[in-house]
Amino acid sequence: MAIYVDDFLIFSNDKEENRNLKIKLGQEFKVKDLGEVRQCLGMKIKIDRHSKIVTLNQEQYIDNILKRFNMLNCKGIGTPIENNLKLYKSDIADEINVPYQQLIGSSMYLAVQTRPDITFAVSYLSQFNNCFNETHWKAAKRVLRYLKQTKHYGLKFVKDDAELEGFVDA
């Protein structure tokens, strides 16, 4: 079971056990069963039982970020960060008045949830949360331009019958 504030998800291979848990929870709390999950914490969840595929994406969240940072009409780009980009800490005198930390925080949420493709760029840019300048801001907005072009990307989990193997060098 996964719980966040007043929402929770139940994961189980046993339908009977799932039903019993819902009954017990209903006896203790006011519970409303909304059926199979379609969205949770800003993630769109699509379950294809026939193909045994679960897909997660945050296209709506990306649109909200683009709107928040006035990048809704920006031109998309194919990579989240320039090749061999070298950034340096900025002096206090160079600071600019932009919501850099908010942009990095919003991007970090995406990177952790459904967009591992932006993890390196966001992690690198987050090192400058307290010492950024115009160059850092432009690099952060490049991540948004990449998200604009790839907002339909997400995670796809496919169940297969492969055997798990482990190796140890101990």
N, C-alpha and C positions, 0 to 999 in steps of 0.2 A: 504494500500500500504506500502510495506517495501522497503526502499531505502538504498543502500550502494554504495557510490562513483558513479559509472556510471551504476550500475545494480539495477534493482528494480523488485519486485514481486507484483502482484495484486491479492488480495484475495476478492472474492465476491460470493454471492449466486445468483446474478442476472446477467445472461449472457449478456443481452441487455445493462445494465449499464456498464458492463466490456468493451464491444465493444465501447460504446460511450466515455469512458475514454481514451481508446487507440487512438481513432480518434482525440480527443482534444489534447492529448499529442503529437501526430504526427504532428498536425498543428503548434505547438510551438517549437518542438525539433526534431532532427533527431533520430528516434526510429526504432529499429529492433526487431520484435516480434520473439522470439526463440521458441515459443510454450510452452507446459507444462514443468515446471521446472523439471530438472533431477539432477542438482548439483548447489549449491550456497555456497560460503564462505567455501569451503572444505568439505561440507556435501553432501553426496549422498542422494537424495530424491526419494523415490519410492511411487507412488500413485496408489492404487488399488481401482478404483471407484466402481467396482462391490461389493467388500467386505467392502467398506468404511474404508479402512485402509491406513494410511500414515506412512511410516517408514523412519527414518533418521539414518545414520551411517557415521563414518569418518574413514573407513578402510584405505583409501589411505593416509590420514593425519597421521594416526598411523604408517604406513609403512615409511613415510617420517621422523617422529620423531625417529623411531628405527634406521634408516640409519644415521641420523644426529648425534646420540649419540653412534654409533658403536655397536648397540644391535640387528641388523637385524637377526643375527644367534644365538641369545641367547635362552636358554631353557625357555619355558613358565612356569608360576606358577599360582596356583588357587586363591590366595588372593593378594590384592594390598599392604597390610601392615601386618607385623607380629602381632600376637595376643599379647596384653599387652606391646607393644613396648614403652619404655621410652627413650626419647631423651632429651639432655640437651644442653644449649648454649655452644658453643666452645670458648676457648680463642683465641685471635688473633694469638698466636704462633702456634696453631694447624691447622690454615687454610691451605687448599690444593688448588691447581690450577686446578679446574675443572669447567665446565659450569653449576654449580648447579642452579643458578637463571634462566638460559635459560630453563633448564629441567623442573623446577617448573612452569615457565610461559607457556610453551608448554602444560604441563599436565593440568594446570588450564583452558586453553582454551577448552580442551577436556571436562573437568568436567562441565564447564558452558554450553557447547553446547549440547552434546549428551551422556555424560558418567557420570551420577550422582553416579554411583557405585564407582568412585575413588575420590569423593569429600572430604570425611573425610581424607583420606590419604594425598591428595595434600594440603588440608588446614592445616593439622598438620605440614607437612614438610615445608610449606611456612613460618612458624613462625621462621625458622632458616635461612632465606635468607641472613642475614648479619653475621651469627655466626655458620657456618657449619663446619663439619670435615668429615673424611672418613666414619664414621658410618652413618651420614646423607646422604652422597652420595650413599652408598650402599642401604639405605632405598629408596631413590629416584629411583635408578635403578631397585629396586624390582617392583615399579609401572610399569616400562617399561616391565618387564618380564610378569607381569599380563596382560598388554595391548597386548603383543605378543600373548598370549594364547586366549584372548577374543576380538581380533580386529574386529570380525564380530558383536559384540554386538552393540546395538544402542537403539533408542527410537521407540516405536510403539504406534501410536495413533489410537484408534478404536472408530468409532462413533456408539453409541447405542441409544436406545430410553428411557434410564433411566431418571427418573424425578429428578431434583435437589431439595434437601431439605436443609434448613438452620435452625440452632438452635441458640438462643441467651440467654445468662445468664446475663441480664442487669437489 
